[in-house]
Amino acid sequence: MIGAMISALLALALTTAPPTFDRTFAWSLRGERVGSLHVHFDGKQFRYESLSVVRRGKELSTQKFGATTDANGHGRTDDGRALDGPLPSTLALWTFGDGEPRHCIDAEDERDAKRGQVCGARVGSTLRGELLGEPFSATLDGDGGPLELVLANQDSEFEAVDGPLPVPMPHDLFARAYDAGALANLNRAQYAHVASTSPECRLDLDLSRPSAPPDEPLLKRDDGRWAREAAGLRLGTTTRWATAVALAKFVDQAIGTVLTSPVGETADSVWKSRKGSCAGDAELFAALARGSGVPVRVVYGALVEVDEVSPHAWDEVQVSGTWIGVDPSRGTAPVGPEHIPFGRDGDTDPLQAGRCLLALPTMKWSVDAR
């Protein structure tokens, strides 16, 4: 979405023919710099590159996205997905001239190819309107391109800078909590429909608090390291669900809690130190579950606890053909609507969870809880 926003603004500023330009923006979220954006047009090709940063402990996880198109909006993203326009095809038009009546143009989100409209009007160096449904204001340079873009609903700001930017060092997203807003008391619900229309993280989820599932025998264990570690716990269980519940209680009781989540945190490091973040606990649980013969995957999302929501990680185990949530950092099995998944191991879009975590502080929610 951020890419479509900047690309659209560049298109809005054109008058009779696309100028050549090369501009770098610093991206700030709630006043804290979390990434950068670089856009370039040489008269024939438009190039867009973004960098967003997630901090975990003292280490950084960077996410990059890039796309190249011609002046008609036809091209590809760096990961091979085709782009068919209309944006940045509107780079061929100086759509928002100074003093012209408010009007709209079509736009395409470079990240997910979703289409919408950009509407607005320009007075002097100020451009205001709605960008794919999001209100924006921009200060324009002499060439008509934005020097500053503010997305008020997302608490996001993009400011043009000279030269390359150093990698930012934002706060650890896994160590912060935010006002739950519409999600408040979701932990008391038995069922909830949760939707977010945030441009960076669109979600539409049905979440329930399932009862203990029909159980089934464990798969045959391998003879690897984690099979031996799991066997050494002497859980005495013979079915998948019973084993998952016992492992969740073990991790909750035996592993101390740390507030940060280092990028290098692994099941092995948590096992050796007996300390871990929610992400580390999830990795350790997954290793022990696989060693016990239980199919498992790690989940990244948000956890609602009364009036606060925070980034969180937990697991899902497969029992009787159904994936059921288990939270080893809380000793909870099964989990309920208070656990909102953003992404899972093995997703076709591995950056989805990271984009949602970055958007969490400003996400707008629609909730039906019962």
C-alpha positions as CSV (number, residue, x, y, z in Angstrom):
1,M,0.0,0.0,0.0
2,I,2.8,2.4,0.8
3,G,4.2,1.9,-2.6
4,A,0.9,2.7,-4.3
5,M,0.5,5.8,-2.1
6,I,3.8,7.3,-3.1
7,S,3.5,6.3,-6.7
8,A,0.0,7.8,-6.9
9,L,1.2,11.1,-5.4
10,L,4.0,11.2,-7.9
11,A,1.4,10.6,-10.6
12,L,-1.0,13.2,-9.2
13,A,1.7,15.9,-9.5
14,L,2.3,15.6,-13.2
15,T,1.1,18.3,-15.7
16,T,1.8,17.5,-19.4
17,A,4.5,14.8,-19.4
18,P,6.3,12.8,-16.7
19,P,9.5,14.6,-15.6
20,T,12.5,12.6,-14.7
21,F,13.1,12.4,-10.9
22,D,15.0,10.5,-8.3
23,R,13.8,10.9,-4.7
24,T,14.3,9.2,-1.4
25,F,11.8,9.3,1.5
26,A,12.2,8.6,5.2
27,W,9.2,6.7,6.5
28,S,8.1,7.4,10.1
29,L,5.4,5.7,12.1
30,R,4.1,7.6,15.1
31,G,7.1,9.8,14.9
32,E,9.6,6.9,14.9
33,R,11.5,6.1,11.7
34,V,10.8,2.5,10.6
35,G,11.9,2.5,7.0
36,S,12.6,4.3,3.7
37,L,11.4,4.6,0.2
38,H,13.2,5.4,-3.1
39,V,11.5,6.3,-6.4
40,H,13.1,6.9,-9.7
41,F,11.8,7.7,-13.2
42,D,14.1,8.2,-16.2
43,G,11.4,9.1,-18.8
44,K,10.7,5.5,-19.7
45,Q,10.9,3.3,-16.6
46,F,9.5,3.8,-13.1
47,R,11.4,2.2,-10.3
48,Y,10.1,1.8,-6.7
49,E,12.0,0.3,-3.7
50,S,11.0,0.2,-0.1
51,L,12.7,-0.9,3.1
52,S,10.9,-1.6,6.4
53,V,12.6,-2.6,9.6
54,V,11.4,-4.7,12.5
55,R,13.5,-4.7,15.6
56,R,13.8,-7.8,17.9
57,G,16.0,-7.2,20.9
58,K,19.2,-5.6,19.7
59,E,18.9,-7.1,16.2
60,L,17.0,-6.0,13.1
61,S,14.9,-7.8,10.6
62,T,14.7,-5.9,7.3
63,Q,12.0,-6.4,4.6
64,K,12.5,-5.2,1.1
65,F,10.1,-4.7,-1.8
66,G,10.7,-3.5,-5.3
67,A,8.9,-3.0,-8.6
68,T,9.7,-1.8,-12.1
69,T,7.2,-0.7,-14.7
70,D,7.0,1.3,-17.9
71,A,5.2,4.6,-18.2
72,N,1.9,2.7,-18.8
73,G,2.2,0.8,-15.5
74,H,3.2,-2.6,-17.1
75,G,6.0,-4.4,-15.4
76,R,6.9,-6.8,-12.6
77,T,7.7,-6.8,-8.9
78,D,11.1,-8.0,-7.9
79,D,9.6,-11.3,-6.8
80,G,8.2,-11.9,-10.3
81,R,4.5,-10.8,-9.9
82,A,3.1,-9.0,-13.0
83,L,1.8,-5.5,-12.7
84,D,-0.8,-4.4,-15.3
85,G,-1.6,-0.8,-14.2
86,P,-3.3,1.6,-14.0
87,L,-0.7,3.0,-11.6
88,P,2.0,4.1,-12.2
89,S,0.5,4.5,-15.7
90,T,-0.8,7.9,-14.5
91,L,2.8,9.1,-14.4
92,A,2.0,10.1,-18.0
93,L,-0.4,12.7,-16.7
94,W,0.0,15.9,-14.6
95,T,-3.5,15.2,-13.2
96,F,-3.6,17.6,-10.3
97,G,-2.7,21.0,-11.6
98,D,-2.8,24.1,-9.3
99,G,-6.3,25.4,-8.9
100,E,-8.1,22.7,-10.9
101,P,-11.4,21.2,-9.6
102,R,-11.2,18.1,-7.4
103,H,-11.1,14.9,-9.4
104,C,-10.2,11.2,-9.2
105,I,-8.0,8.8,-11.1
106,D,-7.6,5.1,-11.0
107,A,-4.7,3.5,-9.0
108,E,-3.2,0.1,-8.4
109,D,-1.5,-1.1,-5.3
110,E,2.0,-2.3,-6.3
111,R,2.1,-4.9,-3.5
112,D,-1.1,-6.8,-4.0
113,A,-2.5,-5.4,-7.4
114,K,-5.7,-4.2,-5.7
115,R,-7.3,-1.2,-7.5
116,G,-9.0,1.9,-6.3
117,Q,-9.1,5.6,-6.8
118,V,-7.0,8.6,-5.9
119,C,-9.0,11.8,-5.4
120,G,-7.9,15.3,-4.5
121,A,-7.3,18.9,-5.3
122,R,-4.2,21.0,-5.4
123,V,-3.8,24.6,-4.1
124,G,-0.3,25.9,-4.7
125,S,2.2,23.5,-3.2
126,T,-0.5,21.7,-1.1
127,L,-2.3,18.6,-2.3
128,R,-5.1,17.0,-0.2
129,G,-7.5,14.1,-0.9
130,E,-8.0,10.3,-0.5
131,L,-5.5,7.8,-1.6
132,L,-7.1,4.3,-2.1
133,G,-9.6,5.2,0.7
134,E,-7.0,6.8,3.0
135,P,-7.0,10.6,3.6
136,F,-3.7,12.3,2.9
137,S,-2.0,15.6,2.6
138,A,1.2,16.4,0.7
139,T,3.6,19.3,0.3
140,L,4.9,19.4,-3.3
141,D,8.2,20.4,-4.7
142,G,8.8,22.6,-7.7
143,D,8.6,19.6,-10.1
144,G,5.2,18.7,-8.7
145,G,6.5,15.7,-6.8
146,P,5.9,15.3,-3.0
147,L,8.4,16.6,-0.5
148,E,6.2,15.4,2.4
149,L,3.3,13.0,2.6
150,V,1.1,12.6,5.8
151,L,-1.3,9.7,6.2
152,A,-3.2,10.8,9.4
153,N,-5.2,7.7,9.9
154,Q,-2.1,5.6,9.9
155,D,0.1,8.0,11.9
156,S,2.6,7.7,9.0
157,E,4.7,10.4,7.4
158,F,7.1,10.3,4.4
159,E,9.7,13.1,4.2
160,A,12.0,13.6,1.2
161,V,15.7,13.5,2.1
162,D,19.0,14.1,0.3
163,G,21.2,11.0,-0.2
164,P,21.0,7.5,1.2
165,L,19.5,6.9,4.6
166,P,21.1,4.7,7.4
167,V,19.0,1.7,8.5
168,P,16.7,2.9,11.3
169,M,16.7,1.4,14.8
170,P,13.0,1.3,15.8
171,H,11.6,0.0,19.1
172,D,11.1,-3.8,19.4
173,L,7.6,-4.4,18.2
174,F,7.4,-7.6,20.3
175,A,8.1,-5.5,23.5
176,R,5.3,-3.0,23.1
177,A,1.6,-3.0,23.9
178,Y,-1.1,-0.7,22.5
179,D,-4.6,0.4,23.4
180,A,-6.9,-2.5,22.3
181,G,-9.7,-0.1,21.2
182,A,-12.5,-2.1,19.5
183,L,-10.6,-5.3,20.4
184,A,-11.0,-4.7,24.1
185,N,-12.3,-7.7,26.1
186,L,-12.0,-10.0,23.1
187,N,-10.4,-12.5,25.5
188,R,-13.9,-13.0,27.0
189,A,-15.6,-13.9,23.7
190,Q,-16.5,-17.3,22.6
191,Y,-16.7,-16.2,18.9
192,A,-15.6,-13.1,17.1
193,H,-15.5,-11.8,13.5
194,V,-12.5,-9.5,13.2
195,A,-11.7,-7.4,10.2
196,S,-9.0,-4.8,9.5
197,T,-9.1,-2.6,6.4
198,S,-5.6,-1.2,7.1
199,P,-3.9,-0.8,3.7
200,E,-0.8,-2.5,5.0
201,C,-2.7,-5.4,6.6
202,R,-6.1,-6.4,5.4
203,L,-7.7,-9.1,7.5
204,D,-11.1,-10.8,7.6
205,L,-11.2,-13.6,10.2
206,D,-13.6,-15.8,12.0
207,L,-12.1,-16.6,15.4
208,S,-13.6,-19.0,17.9
209,R,-12.8,-20.7,21.2
210,P,-12.9,-24.4,20.3
211,S,-13.3,-27.2,22.8
212,A,-10.8,-30.0,23.1
213,P,-10.8,-31.7,19.6
214,P,-11.3,-35.3,18.9
215,D,-7.9,-36.9,19.5
216,E,-5.8,-39.3,17.5
217,P,-2.6,-41.3,18.1
218,L,0.8,-39.7,17.8
219,L,2.8,-40.0,14.5
220,K,5.8,-42.3,14.6
221,R,8.7,-40.3,16.2
222,D,12.0,-40.0,14.4
223,D,15.3,-40.6,16.2
224,G,16.5,-37.0,16.0
225,R,17.7,-34.7,18.8
226,W,14.3,-33.2,19.6
227,A,12.7,-36.7,19.7
228,R,15.2,-37.5,22.4
229,E,14.6,-34.3,24.3
230,A,10.8,-34.7,24.2
231,A,11.1,-38.3,25.3
232,G,13.2,-37.2,28.3
233,L,10.3,-35.0,29.5
234,R,8.4,-38.3,30.3
235,L,5.0,-36.7,29.5
236,G,3.3,-40.1,29.5
237,T,0.9,-39.0,26.7
238,T,-0.1,-41.1,23.7
239,T,-2.2,-38.8,21.6
240,R,-1.6,-35.6,19.7
241,W,-3.8,-33.2,21.7
242,A,-2.8,-34.5,25.1
243,T,0.8,-34.2,24.1
244,A,0.3,-30.6,22.8
245,V,-1.4,-29.6,26.0
246,A,1.3,-31.2,28.2
247,L,4.1,-29.5,26.1
248,A,2.4,-26.1,26.4
249,K,2.3,-26.4,30.1
250,F,5.9,-27.5,30.2
251,V,7.1,-24.5,28.2
252,D,5.0,-22.1,30.3
253,Q,6.3,-23.5,33.6
254,A,9.9,-24.3,32.7
255,I,10.9,-21.4,30.5
256,G,11.5,-18.0,31.9
257,T,10.1,-14.9,30.1
258,V,12.1,-12.2,28.4
259,L,10.4,-9.1,26.9
260,T,12.5,-8.8,23.8
261,S,12.6,-11.2,20.9
262,P,16.1,-11.4,19.3
263,V,16.2,-12.3,15.6
264,G,18.7,-15.1,16.4
265,E,16.4,-16.7,19.0
266,T,16.0,-20.4,18.3
267,A,14.6,-23.5,19.9
268,D,18.1,-24.5,20.8
269,S,19.0,-21.2,22.5
270,V,15.8,-21.1,24.5
271,W,16.3,-24.7,25.5
272,K,19.8,-24.1,26.7
273,S,19.1,-20.8,28.5
274,R,15.7,-21.7,29.8
275,K,14.6,-18.2,28.9
276,G,12.6,-17.0,25.9
277,S,10.3,-14.5,24.4
278,C,6.9,-15.5,23.1
279,A,8.5,-16.2,19.7
280,G,11.3,-18.2,21.3
281,D,8.7,-20.2,23.3
282,A,6.8,-20.9,20.1
283,E,10.0,-22.2,18.4
284,L,10.8,-24.5,21.3
285,F,7.3,-25.8,21.4
286,A,7.4,-26.5,17.7
287,A,10.7,-28.4,18.0
288,L,9.4,-30.5,20.9
289,A,6.1,-31.2,19.2
290,R,7.7,-32.4,16.0
291,G,10.0,-34.5,18.1
292,S,6.9,-36.0,19.7
293,G,5.2,-36.8,16.5
294,V,2.7,-33.8,16.4
295,P,2.4,-31.8,13.2
296,V,2.9,-28.1,14.2
297,R,3.5,-24.6,12.7
298,V,4.4,-21.3,14.3
299,V,1.9,-18.4,14.1
300,Y,2.7,-14.7,14.3
301,G,0.0,-12.2,15.2
302,A,-1.5,-10.1,18.0
303,L,-2.7,-11.0,21.5
304,V,-5.5,-9.1,23.2
305,E,-5.4,-9.0,27.0
306,V,-8.3,-7.0,28.5
307,D,-7.6,-3.5,27.2
308,E,-4.2,-3.9,25.5
309,V,-3.1,-5.6,22.2
310,S,0.5,-6.5,21.5
311,P,2.5,-8.5,18.9
312,H,2.6,-12.1,19.8
313,A,3.7,-15.6,18.6
314,W,2.2,-19.0,19.3
315,D,1.7,-22.3,17.6
316,E,-1.0,-24.4,15.8
317,V,-1.1,-28.2,16.0
318,Q,-2.9,-30.5,13.6
319,V,-5.4,-32.8,15.2
320,S,-8.0,-34.8,13.2
321,G,-7.3,-32.7,10.1
322,T,-7.8,-29.3,11.9
323,W,-5.2,-26.7,12.9
324,I,-5.8,-25.7,16.5
325,G,-4.0,-22.9,18.4
326,V,-1.8,-23.5,21.4
327,D,0.0,-20.7,23.3
328,P,3.1,-22.2,25.1
329,S,4.1,-18.8,26.5
330,R,0.7,-18.7,28.3
331,G,0.2,-22.4,28.8
332,T,-3.1,-22.1,26.9
333,A,-4.7,-24.8,24.8
334,P,-6.8,-24.3,22.8
335,V,-6.5,-20.5,22.2
336,G,-9.5,-18.3,21.5
337,P,-10.5,-15.1,19.7
338,E,-8.0,-13.1,21.7
339,H,-5.3,-14.6,19.5
340,I,-5.4,-12.9,16.1
341,P,-3.2,-14.5,13.4
342,F,-1.3,-12.4,10.9
343,G,0.8,-15.1,9.3
344,R,2.1,-18.6,9.7
345,D,5.2,-20.6,8.8
346,G,5.0,-21.7,5.1
347,D,2.6,-18.9,4.0
348,T,2.8,-18.0,0.3
349,D,3.4,-14.4,1.3
350,P,6.2,-14.6,3.9
351,L,6.1,-10.8,4.5
352,Q,2.4,-10.6,5.4
353,A,3.0,-11.0,9.2
354,G,5.8,-8.4,9.2
355,R,3.7,-5.9,7.4
356,C,0.8,-6.4,9.9
357,L,3.1,-6.1,12.9
358,L,4.4,-2.8,11.6
359,A,0.8,-1.6,11.0
360,L,-0.5,-2.8,14.4
361,P,-0.2,0.6,16.2
362,T,-2.5,2.3,13.7
363,M,-4.8,-0.5,12.5
364,K,-8.6,0.2,12.4
365,W,-10.7,-2.8,13.5
366,S,-14.3,-3.9,12.9
367,V,-15.3,-6.5,15.6
368,D,-18.4,-8.6,16.1
369,A,-17.8,-10.5,19.4
370,R,-20.2,-12.8,21.2
